[in-house]
Amino acid sequence: MTVILETVYMDGEVSEEIREETVTSMKDIWNKYKEWHLINMDDEQIVFQRYVDDLSPLTKAGYFGLTKDGTLSIFEGKPGESSRVIQSFFQIDVKKLESHEQEKLKKGISVRSKRNYKRVIEAYEPFGK
């Protein structure tokens, strides 16, 4: 039987792990995945899900910066032409930012942790349009 394990992170990212399990008893499956919530089940597969109150590894490796239209976003890598946006928040009135703050966002601010993630969003919220 195919067992699909979905991990949902606080930032909305979902990771999926697919396992092939030999099922001798459904009780064994329930015990093995008792920390997970059953989402779907049929004759061929079972889908379990869990919520993690933390950022996804993808987001933790990202950088805060601004898109061309001034939207505070998290980029996969440092902000720039080749960086893909992972998550967007709100537009910032760049004219209200001090030049050193503009420069920090241009270079990129590393996300690293849930605490830093919240801190950066809260710091720039007052500059939202």
Contacts in CASP RR format, 6 or more apart in sequence:
PFRMAT RR
TARGET T0000
AUTHOR 0000-0000-0000
METHOD contacts of the structure
MODEL  1
MTVILETVYMDGEVSEEIREETVTSMKDIWNKYKEWHLINMDDEQIVFQR
YVDDLSPLTKAGYFGLTKDGTLSIFEGKPGESSRVIQSFFQIDVKKLESH
EQEKLKKGISVRSKRNYKRVIEAYEPFGK
1 20 0 8 1.000
1 21 0 8 1.000
1 22 0 8 1.000
1 23 0 8 1.000
1 29 0 8 1.000
1 44 0 8 1.000
1 45 0 8 1.000
1 46 0 8 1.000
2 18 0 8 1.000
2 19 0 8 1.000
2 20 0 8 1.000
2 21 0 8 1.000
2 44 0 8 1.000
2 45 0 8 1.000
2 46 0 8 1.000
3 18 0 8 1.000
3 19 0 8 1.000
3 20 0 8 1.000
3 21 0 8 1.000
3 29 0 8 1.000
3 33 0 8 1.000
3 45 0 8 1.000
3 46 0 8 1.000
3 48 0 8 1.000
4 16 0 8 1.000
4 17 0 8 1.000
4 18 0 8 1.000
4 19 0 8 1.000
4 45 0 8 1.000
4 46 0 8 1.000
4 47 0 8 1.000
4 48 0 8 1.000
5 16 0 8 1.000
5 17 0 8 1.000
5 18 0 8 1.000
5 19 0 8 1.000
5 33 0 8 1.000
5 36 0 8 1.000
5 48 0 8 1.000
5 49 0 8 1.000
5 50 0 8 1.000
6 14 0 8 1.000
6 15 0 8 1.000
6 16 0 8 1.000
6 39 0 8 1.000
6 47 0 8 1.000
6 48 0 8 1.000
6 49 0 8 1.000
6 50 0 8 1.000
7 14 0 8 1.000
7 15 0 8 1.000
7 16 0 8 1.000
7 17 0 8 1.000
7 49 0 8 1.000
7 50 0 8 1.000
7 52 0 8 1.000
8 14 0 8 1.000
8 49 0 8 1.000
8 50 0 8 1.000
8 51 0 8 1.000
8 52 0 8 1.000
9 15 0 8 1.000
9 52 0 8 1.000
9 54 0 8 1.000
9 55 0 8 1.000
9 56 0 8 1.000
9 59 0 8 1.000
10 51 0 8 1.000
10 52 0 8 1.000
10 53 0 8 1.000
10 54 0 8 1.000
10 55 0 8 1.000
10 114 0 8 1.000
11 55 0 8 1.000
11 56 0 8 1.000
11 59 0 8 1.000
11 87 0 8 1.000
11 117 0 8 1.000
12 56 0 8 1.000
13 55 0 8 1.000
13 56 0 8 1.000
13 58 0 8 1.000
13 59 0 8 1.000
13 86 0 8 1.000
15 56 0 8 1.000
15 57 0 8 1.000
21 29 0 8 1.000
23 29 0 8 1.000
29 46 0 8 1.000
33 48 0 8 1.000
35 50 0 8 1.000
36 48 0 8 1.000
36 49 0 8 1.000
36 50 0 8 1.000
37 48 0 8 1.000
37 49 0 8 1.000
37 50 0 8 1.000
38 46 0 8 1.000
38 47 0 8 1.000
38 48 0 8 1.000
39 47 0 8 1.000
39 48 0 8 1.000
39 49 0 8 1.000
40 46 0 8 1.000
40 47 0 8 1.000
41 47 0 8 1.000
53 114 0 8 1.000
54 114 0 8 1.000
55 111 0 8 1.000
55 113 0 8 1.000
55 114 0 8 1.000
55 117 0 8 1.000
58 76 0 8 1.000
58 86 0 8 1.000
59 74 0 8 1.000
59 86 0 8 1.000
59 87 0 8 1.000
59 111 0 8 1.000
59 117 0 8 1.000
60 111 0 8 1.000
60 112 0 8 1.000
60 113 0 8 1.000
61 76 0 8 1.000
61 77 0 8 1.000
61 111 0 8 1.000
62 74 0 8 1.000
62 75 0 8 1.000
62 76 0 8 1.000
62 77 0 8 1.000
62 86 0 8 1.000
62 110 0 8 1.000
62 111 0 8 1.000
63 74 0 8 1.000
63 75 0 8 1.000
63 77 0 8 1.000
63 78 0 8 1.000
63 79 0 8 1.000
63 83 0 8 1.000
63 108 0 8 1.000
63 109 0 8 1.000
63 110 0 8 1.000
63 111 0 8 1.000
64 72 0 8 1.000
64 73 0 8 1.000
64 74 0 8 1.000
64 75 0 8 1.000
64 105 0 8 1.000
64 108 0 8 1.000
64 109 0 8 1.000
64 110 0 8 1.000
64 111 0 8 1.000
64 120 0 8 1.000
65 72 0 8 1.000
65 73 0 8 1.000
65 74 0 8 1.000
65 75 0 8 1.000
65 79 0 8 1.000
65 105 0 8 1.000
65 106 0 8 1.000
65 108 0 8 1.000
65 109 0 8 1.000
66 72 0 8 1.000
66 73 0 8 1.000
66 79 0 8 1.000
66 92 0 8 1.000
66 94 0 8 1.000
66 105 0 8 1.000
66 106 0 8 1.000
67 73 0 8 1.000
67 85 0 8 1.000
67 88 0 8 1.000
69 91 0 8 1.000
70 91 0 8 1.000
70 92 0 8 1.000
70 94 0 8 1.000
71 88 0 8 1.000
71 89 0 8 1.000
71 90 0 8 1.000
71 91 0 8 1.000
71 92 0 8 1.000
72 88 0 8 1.000
72 89 0 8 1.000
72 90 0 8 1.000
72 91 0 8 1.000
72 92 0 8 1.000
72 105 0 8 1.000
72 121 0 8 1.000
72 124 0 8 1.000
72 128 0 8 1.000
73 79 0 8 1.000
73 85 0 8 1.000
73 86 0 8 1.000
73 87 0 8 1.000
73 88 0 8 1.000
73 89 0 8 1.000
74 85 0 8 1.000
74 86 0 8 1.000
74 87 0 8 1.000
74 88 0 8 1.000
74 111 0 8 1.000
75 83 0 8 1.000
75 84 0 8 1.000
75 85 0 8 1.000
75 86 0 8 1.000
75 108 0 8 1.000
76 83 0 8 1.000
76 84 0 8 1.000
76 85 0 8 1.000
76 86 0 8 1.000
77 83 0 8 1.000
78 107 0 8 1.000
78 108 0 8 1.000
79 105 0 8 1.000
79 106 0 8 1.000
79 107 0 8 1.000
79 108 0 8 1.000
89 121 0 8 1.000
89 124 0 8 1.000
90 125 0 8 1.000
90 128 0 8 1.000
90 129 0 8 1.000
91 128 0 8 1.000
91 129 0 8 1.000
92 105 0 8 1.000
92 124 0 8 1.000
92 127 0 8 1.000
92 128 0 8 1.000
92 129 0 8 1.000
93 127 0 8 1.000
93 128 0 8 1.000
93 129 0 8 1.000
94 102 0 8 1.000
94 127 0 8 1.000
96 127 0 8 1.000
97 105 0 8 1.000
97 127 0 8 1.000
109 120 0 8 1.000
110 116 0 8 1.000
111 117 0 8 1.000
111 120 0 8 1.000
END
